[in-house]
Amino acid sequence: MNLTSLLISANIDPAQTLVFRHRPKEPGLRKVLPWLAAEKPDVFNAYQATQSEKLEKTMLAAKHVASFIGHEPGKAIFIGLYAIGKTKPLTYEQFWKMPAYLEMKAFGMLGLLREAGLLASGRSCTSGISCSMEGQTHH
């Protein structure tokens, strides 16, 4: 059985589902991401809800995210299926006041840079970050 078949069997439209394969560039965050997904789902969710402007537009048109963590080349661990909820823009100051982002910063996440609304990975955002996935997780 493949992901498409599983989505269809759960009455979820594969065409309305994005697939994320998370593999942070920051080594410390990459190492703890599976632990965050298992033990601190609110922090993991904040990580995956933080996306570039380009991906944000795609997310706004989708209804679900199938979330995976890449743990070696060509392989990934399934984390969960999430419904995409309401969005809200975050300024630089709002971003860094959120406890989940501060916790990820302790693991080496570079996060949002003040200059030109850029994520540290080089992905651009116009007015900050604005996607959030609300707690409807299906396992």
C-alpha positions, 0 to 999 in steps of 0.5 A, spaced: 500 500 500 502 506 498 501 513 501 495 515 495 492 509 497 492 510 504 489 517 504 484 515 499 482 509 504 481 515 509 477 519 505 482 524 504 484 527 497 491 526 495 490 532 490 489 536 497 495 533 501 502 536 501 508 531 503 513 534 507 520 531 508 523 535 513 531 535 514 533 541 517 540 544 515 542 545 522 545 539 525 543 540 532 536 541 530 536 535 525 539 530 530 533 532 535 527 533 530 525 526 531 525 526 538 521 533 538 516 530 533 515 524 538 515 528 545 514 535 544 509 535 538 507 543 539 515 544 538 515 540 532 508 543 529 511 550 530 517 547 526 513 544 520 508 550 520 514 555 519 514 556 511 517 560 505 512 565 502 512 560 496 510 554 500 505 558 504 501 559 498 501 552 496 499 550 503 493 555 503 490 551 497 491 544 500 487 541 506 492 536 509 500 535 510 503 528 510 509 529 514 515 525 514 522 526 517 528 524 512 533 520 516 538 518 511 538 519 503 532 516 500 529 514 507 524 518 511 520 516 517 512 518 517 510 522 523 503 524 522 497 527 517 495 534 519 489 538 517 492 545 515 488 550 519 488 558 520 494 562 518 496 568 521 502 573 519 508 573 524 513 579 525 520 578 527 519 580 534 512 575 534 516 569 531 522 570 537 517 571 542 514 564 541 516 559 546 516 553 541 521 557 536 526 559 542 526 552 544 528 550 537 533 556 537 536 552 543 537 546 538 541 551 533 535 553 529 537 559 525 529 561 524 527 568 521 532 573 520 530 581 521 533 583 514 528 583 508 524 577 512 528 572 510 528 565 513 536 563 515 535 558 510 535 563 504 528 562 503 524 568 503 518 571 506 514 578 505 512 579 512 514 574 516 511 567 517 504 565 516 502 558 516 500 554 522 497 547 522 492 546 528 492 540 532 488 535 527 493 529 527 491 522 524 496 516 525 
